[in-house]
Amino acid sequence: MKKIQDFNVKEYKWLNDSSYVIVLQSSYPIPEIKPGNFAEIAVPNASDVFLRRPISVLDVDRELNTLSFYIKVVGKGTKKLSELNIGEKVSIIYPLGNSFSINGIQNALIIGGGSGIAPFVLLGRKLQEEKVNVTFLFGARTKEEIVLTEEFSKYGEVISTTEDGSMGEKGLVTQHSVFKGDFPFDKIYTCGPDPMMKAVAKIALQKNIDCEASLENMMACGFGACLCCVTETTSGNLCVCTDGPVFNSKVLKW
């Protein structure tokens, strides 16, 4: 059930010059949050930022009634959220969107880039609970942009690529050696820039492996009313905020 609630800023943690984790705490019990769900977060300290910002849920602590969000600064809204005071109220609408499917999987490859790593802490934890072997593959331009590896390593092996070769293998995620030779995975999950997800989906198709992609389309309302997040699929145009953000890559017409 969707809720509109006021949370209070509990803490921040800057991970590098352009990304941070913000922890918001509620006075009320938090409903079930599934891997892939997101929230629409208001920006109370910017009168000229009218729309809420859609952000994937990074983590949830139902004992402390907290939600954590991984945020990359890409504009005024995400920058202003980083300037909120501890204790300041923030209105959010949550939980929104669908979630990743995990049934019948033995070995999962999770591929993320940029802010696309955000849904994968919850997913990794859920997969571990289901006794699934998990490998995380993250790509970035430099090692400074590979973040939260300690958190992800709780749930599986973490490997990486960087374009400058400063961490992991040099190149793009789709060039990683994990795709060469024996490929033990029976499911791929991906989130990040469209070109990356398209390339990952192509590999999954070639290997005849199921792939789910969490899209990061521009959103406004979060309820499917404004239609600004529509994406083309084999079933027609669908709203990413309500029919997604998670889609089987085979239904997407990129």
Secondary structure, 3 states (H helix, E strand, C coil): CCEEEEEEEEEEEEEECCEEEEEEECCCCCCCCCCCCEEEECCCCCCCCCCCEEEEEEEEECCCCEEEEEEECCCHHHHHHCCCCCCCEEEEEEEECCCCCCCCCCEEEEEEEHHHHCCHHHHHHHHHHCCCEEEEEEEECCHHHCCCHHHHCCCCEEEEEECCCCCCEECCHHHCHHHCCCCCCCEEEEECCHHHHHHHHHHHHHCCCEEEEECCCCCCCCCCCCCCCEEEECCEEEEHHHHCCEEEHHHECC
